[in-house]
Every structure is written in C-alpha cells, then in structure tokens.
C-alpha cells in the first residue's frame, strides 16, 4: 500500500472515530430534528423512488425519506451511528438499508439513485470536489441532489471558527466544512453538471433550555468535533481554560435571549 493510501486510510479512521465519539444521534434528535423532513420535502422525495442519504448519521433525512415509501439507503463512514438509526426507524415503523460508505468514494453504481441527499453530513468530508463528483455520479440523469449545509456566517460556522485556533491542523487538501454553505463554492463544485440549482438560506432554532455554560458542556459531551478539539489540548490545562473561555463567550454572544439559531443553506439541483 502506498504512503498516500496509508495516509488516506488513517484519515478516514480518524474521521470515523471523531463522529463515533460523544453522542451525535442525540445532537441530531435533540437540536435539529426538523432538518431531515425539510430536506426530504425540498427534494420532492416520493414513494417508489430510489434514494441515497450520504453521510446519513443516524438517519435524520433517511428515516423521513423512507416514511414516504421510497426505497432508501442510508450510508455513512461511521457505522457506529446506525444502531441509533435502526431504533429510530423501528419506532417509526419504516424500513431502509444501512451501508458503511465513504462520501468521497461511494460504493454504488453510476446513475443508481433518483434522489441523493445529505443533511449536514457530506459537508464534513475533507475533499469537497471528490464529494461533489460522487454525488453527481450516483444520481441518475434528471435525478435530484438535495443538501443542507451549515453556512460560514451562521452559528455552526462560527462555532468552528471559535475552535479553529485550538484545533489540530487540517489534513493536506482539506477544505473547511462550512464552505459547503457558500453559494459560489457550491456552484463551483457542481459546475455545469447540474441544472435548476437553487440555494436558499434558512435558519433552524436549536431546541434546548440550557444557559450558555450548560450549552457549552452539551457540545463538549456530545459533539465529535468539539470533543476532538478538547482531546487535542488535554495535556495543556491553560489551553483548555482559554478554549472554555472563548467557547463561553461565543455562546453568550450568539444567545438571542431565546436560545440559538443556526443558519443553513438548502441546496437542490437536477443532474443534467
């Protein structure tokens, strides 16, 4: 195996471990349960369609897609998240297929799906162009691509900006995840391979009744990227203290008196 292949395998292993840490299914279910149904509706998912959810996590979009009667495959690099997804699907009495898959190298045939979705998932793969190429490849001509991505200017974009000075250096060739929430970046990734590209900025209010300190601890306990940054600084207590301070200041500033809203970019397009 080449050095490059080894490095890529190690990178994927780190990403898998990152999202397996904490409790991402709780974050999806407790803070942003609305987003999956929003994406399914925007993409026009309907009974009988072949649907792929890329970087599906515990099925925030895949489960409501399956509830329409579509034939749904939920794929993710981190299969540790599937057990929670299966429980959610069973509670809602829907059936779907769960498949371990890398968003940058999907194990599915060309033109295999009528609708390809990703709800704040594929945006976290480091090589954006590779992801866009795969999303297009597995969508049939005339099929729909639907995405929800956090924006650079919104809550999650600023959360990552707050953590950036404390985070490990990104891998070579990686692009920051919130760039998927920038309209020009998305246009550049898809180019002329799609038509009817629509991008709308929307907001979701994250449901919780915590104060800023409690919300900081929630992210530290449950959200893989936050856990990874704290782990990276674990042997430097002064850095942890500074990160705690900056994180709390961020959450205090962004609290509008009723909690926190997060901006996202809703993307829909048809493959040419």
C-alpha positions as CSV (number, residue, x, y, z in Angstrom):
1,X,0.0,0.0,0.0
2,X,1.4,3.4,-0.9
3,X,2.2,6.2,1.6
4,X,-0.7,8.2,0.2
5,X,-3.1,5.3,0.5
6,X,-2.0,4.7,4.1
7,X,-2.4,8.4,5.0
8,X,-5.9,8.3,3.5
9,X,-6.9,5.2,5.4
10,X,-5.6,6.8,8.7
11,X,-7.5,10.0,7.9
12,X,-10.8,8.1,7.4
13,X,-10.2,6.1,10.6
14,X,-9.8,9.4,12.5
15,X,-13.0,10.8,11.0
16,X,-14.8,7.7,11.8
17,X,-13.6,7.8,15.4
18,X,-14.4,11.5,15.7
19,X,-18.1,11.0,14.7
20,X,-18.4,7.8,16.8
21,X,-17.3,9.8,19.9
22,X,-19.9,11.6,22.1
23,X,-23.5,11.2,21.0
24,X,-24.2,12.6,17.6
25,X,-27.6,10.9,17.4
26,X,-28.6,12.9,20.4
27,X,-27.5,16.1,18.8
28,X,-29.4,15.3,15.6
29,X,-32.5,14.3,17.5
30,X,-32.5,17.0,20.2
31,X,-31.2,20.1,18.4
32,X,-32.1,19.7,14.7
33,X,-34.8,17.1,14.2
34,X,-36.6,19.5,11.8
35,X,-33.8,19.5,9.2
36,X,-34.3,16.0,7.8
37,X,-38.0,16.5,6.9
38,X,-37.2,19.9,5.5
39,X,-34.7,18.3,3.1
40,X,-37.0,15.4,2.1
41,X,-39.7,17.8,1.2
42,X,-37.5,20.2,-0.7
43,X,-36.1,17.3,-2.7
44,X,-39.6,16.1,-3.5
45,X,-38.9,12.5,-2.3
46,X,-41.9,10.3,-3.0
47,X,-42.9,6.6,-2.8
48,X,-41.1,4.2,-5.1
49,X,-38.0,6.4,-5.7
50,X,-34.5,5.1,-5.1
51,X,-33.0,7.4,-2.5
52,X,-29.5,7.6,-1.1
53,X,-28.6,9.6,2.0
54,X,-24.9,10.3,2.1
55,X,-23.2,10.7,5.5
56,X,-26.6,9.9,6.9
57,X,-25.5,9.5,10.6
58,X,-28.5,8.1,12.5
59,X,-30.9,8.9,9.6
60,X,-32.1,12.4,10.2
61,X,-33.1,12.6,6.5
62,X,-33.1,8.9,5.6
63,X,-35.8,7.9,8.0
64,X,-38.3,10.6,6.9
65,X,-37.4,9.8,3.3
66,X,-38.3,6.1,4.0
67,X,-41.6,7.2,5.6
68,X,-42.7,8.5,2.2
69,X,-42.5,4.9,0.8
70,X,-39.2,5.5,-1.0
71,X,-36.6,2.8,-1.3
72,X,-33.9,4.3,0.9
73,X,-30.2,3.5,1.5
74,X,-28.6,5.3,4.4
75,X,-24.8,5.4,4.1
76,X,-22.1,6.7,6.4
77,X,-18.4,6.4,7.2
78,X,-19.3,5.8,10.8
79,X,-21.5,2.7,11.1
80,X,-21.5,3.1,14.9
81,X,-24.3,5.6,14.3
82,X,-26.5,3.0,12.7
83,X,-27.8,1.3,15.8
84,X,-29.5,4.6,16.9
85,X,-30.8,5.0,13.4
86,X,-32.3,1.5,13.3
87,X,-34.0,2.2,16.6
88,X,-35.5,5.4,15.3
89,X,-36.6,3.7,12.1
90,X,-38.2,0.8,14.1
91,X,-40.1,3.3,16.3
92,X,-41.5,4.9,13.2
93,X,-42.2,1.6,11.5
94,X,-40.1,2.3,8.4
95,X,-37.6,0.0,6.6
96,X,-34.4,1.1,5.0
97,X,-30.9,-0.2,4.2
98,X,-27.8,0.9,6.2
99,X,-24.4,0.8,4.4
100,X,-21.0,1.8,5.5
101,X,-19.6,4.2,2.9
102,X,-17.1,7.0,2.3
103,X,-18.7,10.1,0.8
104,X,-15.5,10.6,-1.3
105,X,-15.7,7.1,-2.8
106,X,-19.2,5.8,-2.6
107,X,-19.6,2.0,-3.3
108,X,-22.7,2.5,-5.5
109,X,-23.1,2.3,-9.3
110,X,-23.3,5.2,-11.7
111,X,-26.8,6.7,-12.1
112,X,-28.1,4.4,-9.4
113,X,-30.5,6.7,-7.5
114,X,-33.4,9.0,-8.3
115,X,-32.6,11.3,-5.3
116,X,-29.3,11.8,-3.4
117,X,-29.5,13.6,-0.1
118,X,-27.1,14.8,2.6
119,X,-28.2,16.7,5.7
120,X,-25.3,18.4,7.4
121,X,-23.2,15.3,6.7
122,X,-21.2,15.1,3.5
123,X,-20.0,18.7,4.1
124,X,-17.6,17.3,6.7
125,X,-15.7,15.1,4.3
126,X,-12.4,16.9,3.7
127,X,-12.2,16.9,-0.1
128,X,-15.2,18.8,-1.3
129,X,-14.7,18.2,-5.0
130,X,-14.4,14.5,-4.6
131,X,-17.7,14.5,-2.6
132,X,-19.5,16.6,-5.3
133,X,-18.2,14.3,-8.0
134,X,-19.6,11.3,-6.2
135,X,-23.0,12.9,-5.5
136,X,-23.3,13.6,-9.2
137,X,-22.0,10.3,-10.3
138,X,-24.5,8.2,-8.4
139,X,-27.5,10.3,-9.3
140,X,-29.4,9.3,-12.5
141,X,-29.7,11.9,-15.3
142,X,-32.7,14.1,-14.4
143,X,-32.5,13.0,-10.7
144,X,-32.4,15.3,-7.8
145,X,-29.5,16.2,-5.5
146,X,-30.6,17.8,-2.2
147,X,-28.3,19.1,0.6
148,X,-28.5,21.0,3.8
149,X,-25.1,22.6,4.8
150,X,-24.2,24.9,7.6
151,X,-23.1,28.3,6.4
152,X,-19.7,30.0,7.3
153,X,-21.6,33.1,8.7
154,X,-24.0,31.1,10.9
155,X,-23.9,29.5,14.3
156,X,-22.0,26.3,13.3
157,X,-19.6,28.2,11.0
158,X,-18.7,30.5,14.0
159,X,-18.5,27.5,16.3
160,X,-15.8,26.1,14.1
161,X,-14.1,29.5,13.8
162,X,-14.1,29.7,17.6
163,X,-12.4,26.3,17.9
164,X,-10.0,26.7,15.0
165,X,-7.1,28.3,17.0
166,X,-7.2,25.2,19.3
167,X,-7.7,22.5,16.7
168,X,-5.2,20.3,15.1
169,X,-4.0,21.3,11.6
170,X,-6.3,20.1,8.9
171,X,-5.1,17.3,6.6
172,X,-3.5,18.3,3.3
173,X,-6.0,19.2,0.6
174,X,-8.9,19.6,3.1
175,X,-11.4,22.4,2.7
176,X,-13.3,23.8,5.8
177,X,-16.7,22.2,6.1
178,X,-18.7,25.4,6.2
179,X,-17.6,26.3,2.7
180,X,-20.4,24.0,1.6
181,X,-22.7,26.7,2.9
182,X,-21.3,29.3,0.5
183,X,-23.3,29.6,-2.7
184,X,-20.3,30.4,-5.0
185,X,-18.4,27.4,-3.6
186,X,-21.3,25.1,-4.3
187,X,-21.7,26.4,-7.9
188,X,-18.0,25.8,-8.5
189,X,-18.2,22.2,-7.2
190,X,-21.1,21.2,-9.4
191,X,-20.3,23.3,-12.4
192,X,-22.4,22.6,-15.5
193,X,-23.2,19.0,-14.5
194,X,-26.5,20.1,-12.8
195,X,-29.4,22.3,-13.8
196,X,-32.1,24.1,-11.8
197,X,-29.7,24.8,-9.0
198,X,-31.5,26.5,-6.2
199,X,-29.9,27.7,-2.9
200,X,-31.9,29.2,-0.1
201,X,-30.6,30.4,3.3
202,X,-32.7,29.4,6.2
203,X,-32.4,29.1,10.0
204,X,-33.3,26.4,12.5
205,X,-33.8,27.1,16.2
206,X,-31.9,24.6,18.2
207,X,-34.4,23.3,20.8
208,X,-32.9,23.4,24.3
209,X,-33.4,25.2,27.6
210,X,-29.8,25.5,28.6
211,X,-27.8,28.6,29.6
212,X,-24.6,29.3,27.8
213,X,-22.5,27.4,30.3
214,X,-24.8,24.4,30.1
215,X,-24.8,24.5,26.3
216,X,-21.0,24.6,26.2
217,X,-20.9,21.4,28.3
218,X,-23.5,19.9,26.0
219,X,-21.3,20.4,22.9
220,X,-18.2,19.1,24.9
221,X,-20.1,16.0,25.9
222,X,-21.9,15.1,22.7
223,X,-20.4,16.6,19.5
224,X,-17.5,14.8,17.9
225,X,-15.6,17.8,16.5
226,X,-15.8,19.6,19.9
227,X,-14.7,16.5,21.7
228,X,-11.7,16.1,19.3
229,X,-10.5,19.7,19.9
230,X,-10.7,19.3,23.7
231,X,-8.8,16.0,23.4
232,X,-6.1,17.6,21.3
233,X,-5.4,20.1,24.1
234,X,-6.0,17.6,27.0
235,X,-2.4,17.8,28.3
236,X,-2.4,21.6,28.3
237,X,-4.7,22.9,31.0
238,X,-4.0,26.5,30.2
239,X,-5.2,25.9,26.6
240,X,-8.3,24.2,27.9
241,X,-9.1,27.1,30.1
242,X,-8.7,29.5,27.2
243,X,-10.9,27.4,25.0
244,X,-13.5,27.2,27.7
245,X,-13.5,31.0,28.0
246,X,-13.7,31.6,24.2
247,X,-16.4,29.0,23.8
248,X,-18.5,30.5,26.5
249,X,-18.0,34.0,25.1
250,X,-19.2,32.7,21.7
251,X,-22.3,31.1,23.1
252,X,-23.1,34.1,25.2
253,X,-22.8,36.5,22.2
254,X,-24.9,34.3,20.0
255,X,-27.7,33.7,22.5
256,X,-30.6,35.9,21.3
257,X,-32.5,35.6,24.6
258,X,-34.4,32.6,23.4
259,X,-31.5,30.3,22.7
260,X,-29.6,29.8,19.5
261,X,-30.5,29.8,15.8
262,X,-28.3,28.2,13.2
263,X,-28.2,29.3,9.6
264,X,-28.0,26.7,6.8
265,X,-28.0,26.6,3.0
266,X,-30.7,24.4,1.4
267,X,-29.5,23.2,-1.9
268,X,-31.5,21.4,-4.6
269,X,-30.5,20.7,-8.2
270,X,-31.1,18.2,-11.0
271,X,-28.4,16.2,-12.7
272,X,-28.1,17.2,-16.3
